[in-house]
Structures are given as C-alpha cells and as structure tokens.
C-alpha cells in the first residue's frame, strides 16, 4: 500500500457530488492515481462512497500538481483549462458550467 495523498482523498467527496450533478449532461469523471495500488484505491472509494471510475492508469501530463483536475473534451483532448491542487464542489461547478455552455 502506497497511501494516496491527503488532498486527493479530501477532494473526492466533492468530485462525487459534482459527478452526480452533471452525469445527465454527459459529464464523466475518472479518477487517476499515480502511486496507489488497486486495493487501496478500492478501499478508499468504498469507504467514501465514490461511484465515479477510479483507476491506476497513467497519463503523461504537462502538469506538476498533485492533485490536479484536468478536463477532457468528447474527442479525448486534454483542455488547457485545469485546476491545480485540491478543488471544491463550488470551483468544479463554475469550471464545468463555463465549459459546457
């Protein structure tokens, strides 16, 4: 077990709330972990009641923040819009609302 970072775990409940609020609008959340094993990810997501996808996949990124919230369009392109560090339900709502207008 590698222990997920505290800020990553802290923002997960807000990510869950926003993922539920926007799922009917076609917004999908996927959580990526860089250093935790699958057992740890499952244990934490079960404990917090997280229903969005969590995976140990790695993506190459130009972002040096952990956590970082990236936004990907329907064609799979990572957008220039991102949230460095932890985020909140309010911040996510603002960014998503601007992106789906």
Order of alpha helices (4+ residues) and beta strands (2+ residues): alpha-beta-alpha-beta-beta-beta-alpha
